[in-house]
Amino acid sequence: MICALVAGLNLVAGGLQNHVHAQTPNVAPTSGGPVDRALLEDIATASRILADQGVLDAFGHVSVRHPKNPQHFLMSRSLAPALVTADDILELDFAGDAVDARGRSLFLERFIHAEIYRRRPDVMAIVHSHSPAVIPFGVTTRPMLAMYHNAAFLAGGVPIFDIRDKFGATDMLVRNGEIGRALAESLGDKPVVLMRGHGNVTTGPSLQIAVFRAIYTEVNARLELQAIGIGGPITALTPEEGIKADKVNEQVVGRAWDLWKQRVGGK
Ligand SMILES: [Zn+2]
C-alpha cells in the first residue's frame, strides 16, 4: 500500500518534471564570437545620433548583423536610445533569444530585425523608428517619393506594411516572429518599409548607411509635406535618378556620420 502510494507520488513527480521541462525557455544560443569594441561603440553612437536627429525618441532601435555569425545580430538591451552605451549591446539570434542577457530585458520588437536579417542576406544594419514626419505617409494614400538626392534610396518605391491585413486588430507592435516575417515580406527587396499607424524600418549594407537612410527618410517626409502644401504635381526623382544619386550618397556617408557623431560625443 505504502509502496503503491510512493510509486504514485513518483509518477506525479515525474509528470510534473516533464511539464516543467516543457515550459523551460529555449537554451541560450551560442555566441558567434567576440566583437570589436569599436563596433559596439558604433552601435551605441548610432542610437544616440538617431535620438539627436529626432528620428528616435524614447523608443526605437538600431542593430547590426554579427560580423562573424550572419545568423546573429547585435542590438541594445531595452533602453531609451539616447542612453545606450557599448556595454548595453547584446547578441541575439533569429528566434529573438539573447546569447547572454544577464537578466537584462530585450526589446519587444526585436523580431523586426531578426526576420529582416533572415530574409535579406544583403542587409547588414537596420533602424526601426517611429520618426514623426513619416507617420502620415503610412496612413494616407499619398506615396512617399524621393524629394531630393539625399533621399535617392526612396526613388524605387516605398512599401507600406499594414499589420491588420494578416493579423486583424492588434496593439500594432511586431511582438513575434510571425509578424516580423510578414513585415519582412512587405519590405521585399526595398531599403525602407513604412508601418501603418506605427513607424518605419530602414535598412542598409552598413550601419552608417542604415542611419543615413533613417535620418533622410524623416527629412524627406518633411520636405514632401511642404511640396504637397505648395500644391500641384510633384516631380520627384525617378527610379533611375535614384540609383545614380544613391551611389554618391554611399560614397559620402562617412562625412555625414562624422558630423552627427561629433554632435553626440561619440567615441
Ligand atoms: Zn515600434
Residues whose N, C-alpha, C, O or C-beta is under 5 A from the ligand:
A	BS01	ZN	E109 G199
